[in-house]
Amino acid sequence: MSERPATPAATLEYFVSEMDCAECARTVRGAIGNVAGASDVSVNFTTQTLRLTLDEARTPRAALERDLTRLGYPARPKGGDAPAGAPAPPAPDRAWHRTPKGRFVIVTGALLAVSALLALVLPSLAAWGFTAATLIGVAPLAKKAWASARLGRPFTINTLIALAALGAVAIGEAPEGAIVVFLFAIGELLETVAAGRARASIHALAALAPKVALLLEGGRAREVPVAALTVGDLVRVQPGGRVPADGTIVQGAAGIDEAPVTGESMPIAKGVGDSLFAGSIATDAVLTVRVDRPASDSTIARIIHLVEEAEASKAPVARF
């Protein structure tokens, strides 16, 4: 009797929205690491990316995506043309109060304020108000905690805060429970804002390098994606154009504006044999440049990688 051939494991990459803090990344990594057939799980909350190898014979990718949504981290597959490690495409600018965590702060803060007002005008109803504020505020945390527990991660920050708040209600200290939930919501929001600013900086840095280049072949130039360039290719850089990849000038001379990369305020005169950084600008002449490094290994790409590593490797105590 012949055996069915084994389904090869697939390497999947996702952009994970709402994964914007170190605890979020630990929750996603721990939960997905417990999924049958998942291995080599790697997450980065700075770029909001998840990468893993999945045996779909054991767990279909649709089930994996459903588990992520239940955890509170909706995921969408990464486009095939997105380079590995690329940050999530920038979402439309939203004020903090239009984000899920911003709305959570507003709701918990409003409930706490109403309960405090009740304590002043109707003291007999204050306890009920604080209890309602705590229970309503803790509901989404409890939902996330339950989803994490089902995936083998029972002890997360959501679990601890939910238990602390419910414990306060149980011993008759509902005001403290409501305050705990509100302060936790503020902390989560501040971390989200900080992560958003870090992502914006990474996007701004990544935008320095052009997306297309003029590749020279047989004396003619044609536009190609920068990602398609290989070491040894010759590219043309027009006056005012950006250098598409780290390389060396083989023809021409020009003033090179490296301010976007190095911060140097004045253009530097460079000619044949001089090195150029991707993202620098040829100010006044046409150059022919030999590609020395692929786009994924350019100076800008390495700076981005270092920034991402620095953000992702913060000690847990740095959250407080």
C-alpha positions as CSV (number, residue, x, y, z in Angstrom):
1,M,0.0,0.0,0.0
2,S,1.6,3.3,-1.1
3,E,1.9,6.1,1.4
4,R,0.7,9.6,0.6
5,P,3.6,11.9,-0.1
6,A,4.3,14.3,2.8
7,T,3.1,17.9,2.3
8,P,6.2,20.1,2.2
9,A,6.3,22.7,4.9
10,A,5.8,26.3,3.6
11,T,7.6,29.4,4.8
12,L,5.0,32.1,5.5
13,E,5.4,35.8,6.1
14,Y,2.7,38.0,7.5
15,F,2.2,41.7,8.4
16,V,0.5,41.6,11.8
17,S,-1.5,44.7,12.8
18,E,-1.8,45.7,16.5
19,M,1.5,43.8,17.2
20,D,3.3,47.0,18.3
21,C,4.9,46.2,21.6
22,A,7.4,43.7,23.1
23,E,4.8,41.9,25.1
24,C,2.6,41.7,21.9
25,A,5.5,40.0,20.1
26,R,6.1,37.6,22.9
27,T,2.5,36.7,23.0
28,V,2.4,36.0,19.2
29,R,5.6,34.1,19.3
30,G,4.6,31.9,22.2
31,A,1.1,31.2,20.9
32,I,2.1,30.4,17.3
33,G,5.1,28.4,18.6
34,N,2.5,26.0,20.2
35,V,0.5,25.5,17.0
36,A,0.9,22.0,15.6
37,G,3.2,22.1,12.6
38,A,4.6,25.5,13.2
39,S,8.4,26.0,13.6
40,D,11.1,28.6,13.1
41,V,8.8,31.3,14.4
42,S,10.3,34.8,14.2
43,V,8.5,38.0,15.0
44,N,9.5,41.7,15.0
45,F,7.1,44.2,16.5
46,T,9.0,47.2,15.1
47,T,8.2,46.0,11.5
48,Q,5.0,44.2,12.6
49,T,6.1,41.1,10.8
50,L,5.8,37.4,11.5
51,R,7.8,34.7,9.7
52,L,7.4,30.9,10.3
53,T,7.6,27.5,8.7
54,L,4.2,25.7,8.7
55,D,3.3,22.1,7.9
56,E,-0.2,22.7,6.4
57,A,-1.0,19.0,6.7
58,R,-1.2,19.5,10.4
59,T,-2.5,23.1,10.6
60,P,-3.9,24.9,7.6
61,R,-2.8,28.5,7.2
62,A,-6.4,29.7,7.4
63,A,-6.6,28.2,10.9
64,L,-3.3,29.9,11.8
65,E,-4.7,33.3,10.6
66,R,-7.9,32.7,12.5
67,D,-5.9,32.0,15.7
68,L,-4.0,35.3,15.3
69,T,-7.3,37.2,14.8
70,R,-8.7,35.6,18.0
71,L,-5.6,36.8,19.9
72,G,-6.3,40.3,18.7
73,Y,-3.6,40.5,16.1
74,P,-5.1,40.3,12.6
75,A,-2.6,39.2,10.0
76,R,-2.4,39.5,6.3
77,P,0.1,37.7,4.0
78,K,3.1,39.6,2.9
79,G,3.2,40.5,-0.8
80,G,5.5,38.4,-2.9
81,D,7.4,41.5,-4.0
82,A,8.1,42.7,-0.4
83,P,11.7,42.1,0.6
84,A,12.4,40.0,3.7
85,G,12.3,42.1,6.8
86,A,10.5,45.0,5.1
87,P,8.4,47.0,7.5
88,A,4.7,46.8,7.2
89,P,3.3,49.3,4.7
90,P,2.4,52.5,6.4
91,A,-1.3,52.6,7.4
92,P,-3.2,55.8,6.8
93,D,-2.4,58.4,9.5
94,R,-4.7,58.1,12.4
95,A,-4.9,60.2,15.5
96,W,-4.3,58.3,18.7
97,H,-8.0,58.5,19.6
98,R,-9.0,56.7,16.4
99,T,-6.8,53.6,17.1
100,P,-8.2,50.6,19.0
101,K,-6.0,51.2,22.0
102,G,-6.8,54.9,21.9
103,R,-10.5,54.1,22.0
104,F,-9.9,51.7,24.9
105,V,-8.2,54.5,26.9
106,I,-11.2,56.8,26.2
107,V,-13.7,54.2,27.2
108,T,-12.0,53.2,30.4
109,G,-11.2,56.8,31.3
110,A,-14.8,57.9,30.7
111,L,-16.1,55.0,32.9
112,L,-13.7,55.9,35.6
113,A,-14.6,59.6,35.5
114,V,-18.4,58.8,35.6
115,S,-17.8,56.5,38.6
116,A,-15.8,59.1,40.4
117,L,-18.6,61.7,39.8
118,L,-21.2,59.2,41.2
119,A,-19.0,58.9,44.3
120,L,-19.5,62.6,44.8
121,V,-23.2,63.0,44.1
122,L,-24.6,59.6,44.8
123,P,-22.2,57.7,47.1
124,S,-24.6,54.8,47.4
125,L,-24.2,54.0,43.7
126,A,-20.4,54.6,43.5
127,A,-19.5,51.0,44.2
128,W,-21.8,49.8,41.3
129,G,-20.3,52.4,39.0
130,F,-16.7,51.4,39.7
131,T,-17.6,47.7,39.4
132,A,-19.2,48.3,36.0
133,A,-16.2,50.3,34.9
134,T,-13.8,47.5,35.9
135,L,-15.8,44.7,34.3
136,I,-16.4,46.6,31.1
137,G,-12.7,47.6,30.9
138,V,-11.4,44.1,31.7
139,A,-13.7,42.4,29.1
140,P,-11.4,42.8,26.1
141,L,-8.3,41.9,28.2
142,A,-10.0,38.7,29.4
143,K,-11.0,37.8,25.9
144,K,-7.4,38.1,24.7
145,A,-6.2,36.2,27.8
146,W,-8.6,33.4,27.1
147,A,-7.5,33.2,23.4
148,S,-3.8,33.0,24.6
149,A,-4.6,30.3,27.1
150,R,-6.3,28.2,24.4
151,L,-3.1,28.4,22.4
152,G,-0.9,27.3,25.3
153,R,0.0,30.8,26.7
154,P,-2.0,31.1,29.9
155,F,0.3,33.6,31.6
156,T,0.4,36.9,29.7
157,I,0.2,40.5,30.7
158,N,-3.5,40.5,29.8
159,T,-4.1,37.5,32.1
160,L,-2.3,39.2,35.0
161,I,-4.2,42.6,34.6
162,A,-7.5,40.8,34.2
163,L,-6.9,38.7,37.4
164,A,-5.8,41.8,39.3
165,A,-8.8,43.8,38.3
166,L,-11.3,41.0,39.0
167,G,-9.6,40.3,42.3
168,A,-10.0,43.9,43.3
169,V,-13.7,43.7,42.6
170,A,-14.0,40.4,44.5
171,I,-12.5,42.0,47.7
172,G,-14.7,45.1,47.4
173,E,-12.0,47.4,46.0
174,A,-13.5,48.1,42.6
175,P,-12.1,51.6,42.4
176,E,-8.6,50.2,42.5
177,G,-9.5,47.7,39.8
178,A,-10.9,50.4,37.5
179,I,-7.7,52.5,38.0
180,V,-5.5,49.5,37.3
181,V,-7.3,48.9,34.0
182,F,-7.1,52.5,33.0
183,L,-3.4,52.9,33.8
184,F,-2.7,49.7,31.9
185,A,-4.6,51.1,28.9
186,I,-2.6,54.3,29.0
187,G,0.7,52.3,29.1
188,E,-0.3,50.2,26.1
189,L,-1.3,53.4,24.2
190,L,2.0,55.1,24.9
191,E,4.0,52.1,23.8
192,T,1.9,51.9,20.6
193,V,2.6,55.6,19.9
194,A,6.4,55.1,20.5
195,A,6.4,52.0,18.2
196,G,4.5,53.9,15.5
197,R,7.2,56.7,15.6
198,A,9.9,54.1,15.3
199,R,8.2,52.6,12.3
200,A,7.7,56.0,10.7
201,S,11.5,56.6,11.0
202,I,12.2,53.3,9.4
203,H,9.8,54.0,6.5
204,A,11.5,57.4,6.1
205,L,14.9,55.8,5.9
206,A,13.7,53.1,3.5
207,A,12.2,55.8,1.3
208,L,15.7,57.3,0.7
209,A,16.6,54.5,-1.8
210,P,14.8,54.7,-5.1
211,K,12.5,51.8,-6.1
212,V,13.7,51.7,-9.8
213,A,17.1,52.0,-11.5
214,L,18.3,52.6,-15.0
215,L,20.1,49.4,-15.9
216,L,22.7,49.7,-18.7
217,E,22.7,46.7,-21.1
218,G,24.4,46.9,-24.5
219,G,24.7,50.6,-24.3
220,R,21.0,51.1,-23.7
221,A,19.3,52.0,-20.4
222,R,16.0,50.5,-19.2
223,E,14.1,50.8,-16.0
224,V,14.2,47.8,-13.6
225,P,13.3,47.3,-10.0
226,V,16.2,48.0,-7.6
227,A,15.6,44.6,-6.0
228,A,16.5,43.0,-9.4
229,L,20.0,44.5,-9.5
230,T,22.9,42.2,-9.0
231,V,26.5,42.8,-8.1
232,G,28.4,43.9,-11.2
233,D,25.5,45.5,-12.9
234,L,26.0,49.0,-14.4
235,V,23.4,51.7,-13.7
236,R,23.0,55.2,-14.9
237,V,22.3,58.0,-12.4
238,Q,20.9,61.2,-13.8
239,P,21.6,64.7,-12.4
240,G,19.4,65.1,-9.4
241,G,18.7,61.4,-9.2
242,R,19.4,59.0,-6.3
243,V,22.0,56.2,-6.4
244,P,19.9,53.0,-6.4
245,A,22.5,50.7,-4.7
246,D,25.9,50.9,-3.0
247,G,28.4,51.0,-5.8
248,T,31.5,52.5,-7.4
249,I,31.7,55.2,-10.1
250,V,33.1,53.8,-13.4
251,Q,32.3,56.8,-15.6
252,G,31.7,60.5,-14.9
253,A,32.2,62.9,-12.0
254,A,29.7,64.9,-9.9
255,G,29.0,66.5,-6.6
256,I,27.4,63.9,-4.4
257,D,24.9,64.9,-1.7
258,E,25.2,62.3,1.0
259,A,23.2,64.3,3.6
260,P,20.3,61.8,3.5
261,V,22.6,59.0,4.6
262,T,25.5,60.5,6.5
263,G,24.3,64.0,7.4
264,E,27.1,65.7,5.5
265,S,25.8,69.2,4.7
266,M,27.8,69.9,1.6
267,P,28.1,67.9,-1.6
268,I,31.3,66.0,-2.0
269,A,33.1,65.9,-5.4
270,K,33.5,62.3,-6.5
271,G,34.8,60.7,-9.7
272,V,35.9,57.4,-11.2
273,G,36.8,54.8,-8.5
274,D,35.0,56.5,-5.7
275,S,32.3,54.7,-3.7
276,L,28.7,55.8,-3.4
277,F,26.0,55.0,-0.9
278,A,22.5,54.0,-2.0
279,G,20.2,57.0,-1.5
280,S,22.9,59.7,-2.1
281,I,22.2,62.2,-4.8
282,A,24.2,63.1,-7.9
283,T,23.7,66.8,-8.0
284,D,25.1,68.0,-11.3
285,A,26.2,65.3,-13.8
286,V,25.4,61.9,-15.2
287,L,27.2,59.0,-13.6
288,T,27.7,55.4,-14.5
289,V,27.9,53.3,-11.4
290,R,28.8,49.6,-10.9
291,V,26.7,47.9,-8.3
292,D,28.8,46.5,-5.4
293,R,26.1,45.3,-3.1
294,P,22.5,44.1,-3.7
295,A,19.8,46.4,-2.4
296,S,19.1,44.1,0.5
297,D,22.7,44.6,1.7
298,S,23.0,48.3,1.1
299,T,24.2,50.7,3.8
300,I,20.6,51.9,4.3
301,A,19.3,48.4,4.6
302,R,21.9,47.6,7.2
303,I,21.1,50.7,9.2
304,I,17.4,49.7,9.1
305,H,18.3,46.2,10.3
306,L,20.3,47.6,13.2
307,V,17.5,49.9,14.2
308,E,15.0,47.0,14.1
309,E,17.4,44.8,16.2
310,A,17.8,47.6,18.8
311,E,14.1,48.0,19.1
312,A,13.3,44.3,19.3
313,S,16.0,43.5,21.8
314,K,15.0,45.9,24.5
315,A,15.0,44.4,28.0
316,P,11.6,43.7,29.5
317,V,12.3,46.3,32.2
318,A,12.5,49.0,29.5
319,R,8.7,48.8,29.2
320,F,8.3,50.4,32.6
